[in-house]
Amino acid sequence: MYQLFVLCLQITVPSKLAREVANTDELRLLMNAAYIAGLPQCQGGLTRMVVMDSTSSDKARDLARALVSLGFGLSYIMKDGFNGWAEAELPIVEDAVEYNASAGAVLGDELEVIAEKAGEFVTQVAQPRVGVPLLGGTALGAFAVYNYHYSLQYIGALGVLLTLANKAASYSSPQEALDDVRSTF
């Protein structure tokens, strides 16, 4: 379950500060990104940010890049902006004033997604063609870790055998193999 948080920002740069900086548009962009990053709903490095404007301009892309520079690596741009969202007839709630989500509500949303993914995983593992090899591989891996010294010996012996088999397969005839062995000794 995802919730859309729409925030219309137009932070103005004070004229005194605007004279001190070379690029007021970039400063305004970074101020917007910093404001968004400071919202309680946006705390945490795993927060997904979907940035959109009314159409699909470079402003949304620039804001998403600014959010990534502030540590929000999960920042995305909505293709065709909010108008594209509306044309796709995706849900829109009008006259909503603010998004009040406590830490518990956000955690509940995340747990709901995790539980759904875990249910899908359990359903797949319950199938014999998936569960049996998974169980066998897990048991074999646990045995190998528990008896690591024997596992390393078997891996070494298997490596030697594979090297010998590869060398034997490289000969075109038995006589060539015999000549190679005689030249070695």
Disulfide bonds with the S-S distance in Angstrom:
none
